[in-house]
Amino acid sequence: MSDMKRIDPKVVSNPEMYRYLTGTIGPRPIALASTVDKAGNVNLSPFSFFNVFGSNPPILVFSPSRRGRDNSTKDTLDNVHEVKEVTISIVNYHMVVQMSLASTEYAKGVNEFEKSGLTPVPSEKVSTPRVGESPASFECVVQEIKPLGDQGGAGNLVICEVVLAHIDESIIVDNQIDPVKLDAVSRMGGNWYCHAQGDALFEVAKPITIIGMGVDQIPNSIKNSKVLTGNHLGKLGNVEKLPSQNEIDEFAKEPEVSAILEYIDHEPDQIQDELHKLAAQHLDAGDTISAWKVLLQDY
């Protein structure tokens, strides 16, 4: 394990702590929040301190922090205190630069929809418009605003209940949101973002239909492998039961396995490493049972 830098929030400056937090805790989803003040002036601003916190009732939470430089509050926070409604729109790749432009700290009363070129669409149940370019928007009423401190950089949890959702039908496949069609972007530290496309998207089977045996049940000779990674071990531990001895013996006849077992110049440690490499290939291909059949060979 590499050396770890110790960071005490009471010692470092707020901007430095902010950079450490936002640089490591990511990618973070982005809430493009539309609010209005009591005079009806519209504000649009993105927040990456954001997530979903329940489905019944459907709850979204985002946090407009107090400004670190002067401890002032943002228009979004002021607005939800005045009018307890907000529409949260999801950001995809095709609107990310316009979203970033909306984060500019324009003077109070300036409409960021107009500045960013994004299209305001009237909501049905709340007074705040949604973003027409967004693949999904949520009309919300504000349940609670919870301040987390009174100094610069302190968050303010805006707890919102979704009263109506708008989702582009083109991103729904088999009653599920297709992440490729959603084409979402998320926030990293500094100027960095993450695009949920290509190799950035992958699946991990949820252990909800079976009770996996766990990594603790894996033999030490496998658990301490020089080849297998923690992700490999996690896949191995997610099986409910091991293959039978007959299945293991039959798998020894597979050419790729027998070539390792029958090579007379192989030392036991080398045989183990080669078997582990082969098992890793099966695991990377999503075939955990075959990986176990390789790893349990008697040599």
Secondary structure, 3 states (H helix, E strand, C coil): CCCCCCCCCCCCCHHHHHHHHHHHCCCECCEEEEEECCCCCEEEEEECCEEEEEECCEEEEECCCCCCCCCCCCHHHHHHHHCCEEEEEECEHHHHHHHHHHCCCCCCCCCHHHHHCCCEECCCCCCCCEECCCCEEEEEEEEEEEECCCCCCCCEEEEEEEEEEEECHHHEECCEECHHHHCEEEECCCCCEEECCHHHCCCCCCCCCCCCCCHHHCCHHHHCCCCCCHHHHHHHCCCCCCCCHHHHHHHCCCHHHHHHHCCCCCCHHHHHHHHHHHHHHHHHCCCHHHHHHHHCCCC
